[in-house]
Amino acid sequence: MITHENCIFHLRTESYSYLFRVNGYGILEHLHFGNPICTSDAAAFTCVPGLGWGGSVLLDEQDTGSCLDALPLEWSGSGRGDYRESPVELDGKATDFRYVGYEILDGIVPMALPQAKDGGETLVITLEQKGARLYLYYTAFETALTRHVVLENTGKTSIAVTKLMSQCVDLPGHFEMTSFHGGWIAEMGKTTVPVNASRVVNESTTGASSNRHNPGFLLGESGAGEDHGRVYGFNLVYSGNHYASAQRSLQGLTRVMQGISPDHFAMTLAPGERLETPEAVLCWSDKGCNGLSRNMHRFVNEHIVPKYWRYRHRPVLYNDWEGCMFDFNHRRLISLAKKAKDIGCELFVLDDGWFGQRDHDKAGLGDYTVNRKKLPKGLEGLSKEIRGLGMEFGLWFEPESVNIDSDLYRAHPDWALTDDFAPVLGRHQLLLDLTKAEVRDYIVENVSRILDQAQITYVKWDMNRHSIALGAKAHAFVVGLYEVLDRIFSPRPQILLESCSSGGNRFDLGMLCFSPQVWCSDNTDPISRLDIQGGLSYLYPQSAFGAHVSAAPHAQTLRTTPLSTRGNVAFFGVLGYELDLNHLLPVEVQEIKAQISFYKANRKLFQFGTFRRSENGWQVLGGDVAIASVFHKQMDAAPGYEQLRVPGLTAQRPYRVRSLEQTLRVGQFGALVKHVAPVNLDPNGVVLRTVDHHYTMPDGVQTCIASGAALESGIMLLPLFRGTGYDKNQRTQLDFGSNLYLIEAEE
Ligand code: DGJ
């Protein structure tokens, strides 16, 4: 609900209140963003600057309350006394936008850029200065609000825009900024730094939202933790260069702004033209980072992902990439598909290598002719046979890119995005210039044709080279991409789109508006994924995480991890398998079948349950059922007791807690097997190897009844291996071991 009373605007939902007022100078003063309050409380939040601040500039010399530098603002400019960072720069001159009026509208106001949809109420504030108008949009959704601005040239001469943020706000308090950084196979590393007088910046300049700096970040009040304290969350519905900063003023106000990165940004607005910024998302919780994540997850699930896929369960897929790379043919794919079906997969995805001369990554991108040497029956024939096996068929594309060694580049070298210098390649490829209508048409026509011919129900949309376009062109590229995605997928809402950019190099809310899930990382090592998926979980729901079980040792880390842990980590996302199924041992096939059937039985909970990061793992909760995991990295000798805390259940209700059965590979004990085997076996011998391939030993299973209150307090888990031999009543965990607990209400 949005109200306007005595110059005070109040966006109020059950989760938050957001208040600001128009002061006597037509300046918007921020009052409160936090717990729901009454509008009548506004006076209690008003800042009174007092006697001025030495040499500060006053709008009115008689009024110390007119010192812009000292006020908490909703928007600002430069050259009028506010020396803090300005959210706008026009013609390199001072700006002075003042309030003109407002409108409150039902629902959202449609934008050209992707935006949060369905529900909400929108407040539009109009500000004006000579020759320009600025419209500030605020849409209130239940657990988050969005802000963006539109700048309109109302004058007679052009305006050079070099910076225009989506939102700017001054929040009182001491904060720490948590942001997420990394690179290929090392996405979403969490960094927390205090926000003080020096500006903290989170920015991408690669042309995409990037794995270097995800656009989403948190501002937690000092001392806030996972389950306690006040935390703000911010994100941007945009896939291009982004910018966010936080800086604390002498008065104790932290200015936070977000928008398109001003790096090299320059756009000319002719008279009458308008420039729209992407939507910023603002969220708040007083229940710590987990509370904030819950609010963000709900917002993304209900207002960002395409409507058809909201809370719609996602299939368990098999992807051939890590198993085959470019080396496959029709027969090999069908044999893999049969095995994938047998273990329980529902969707078979053919990754890179199906078109043109794409036998390696140096050629073929841009060409849409099926490679008949590999696929003599074409995609139609392949897809028909796969569907005949009872599975859906999905296909990989990389439509934004072109190899120099491709028919497309030979025919249209001018379609590649280049600058005035010799082309520089990334993964041997260039980007196509999506700012050109003919390029967009080429992609839309070709991808659409293939989707319809081969009855494709899933698309992996990859992008492995980032833009070198700068400024306005970088933005126009992203706008072109959105147009392409919209034209292909809006008429085909039932196609499940998974976007990817060398893994998570474009994991953002802009892409999620089209693709309900995103490939988090080419790194599927479960221990790395604890950080990658764990980092993403702060801002994105687990239904958005493409999470696959792959081979061990792992291709990116060389780490060997138990199959159980690979499954237990991938369960907390959209489960898939990506390894050569011909190389599985009989014991592994059995284990994978059990994993997939457990996941399917609990898929709704894993994909859409309320997610929580705990001291020792991840948890999902849905009504009176929960699944909790415990992950171990390096095991210590003589480990201590371990507890499982699961808050959020009904305190007085009894619950049955049962750990998922896990098995131990005999071979992993090497020479130690002599302690449990009746005969002395050679640890490197053929007998032990054969036994290892076919038989496993059961690990400790824990079953107990505990109340919701006891689970909230923390129940004791079975002891861990303590160097005294195998025992069925303990958890014999090696490094990288894990457990999963199913907690269901007792009838
Ligand atoms: C990069 C992706 O992240 C991988 O999953 C795979 O699709 C390759 N591209 C194919 O070239």
Boltz pocket constraint, residues with backbone or C-beta under 6 A from the ligand:
constraints:
  - pocket:
      binder: B
      contacts: [[A, 321], [A, 351], [A, 352], [A, 396], [A, 462], [A, 464], [A, 500], [A, 501], [A, 502], [A, 503], [A, 519], [A, 521], [A, 522]]
      max_distance: 6.0
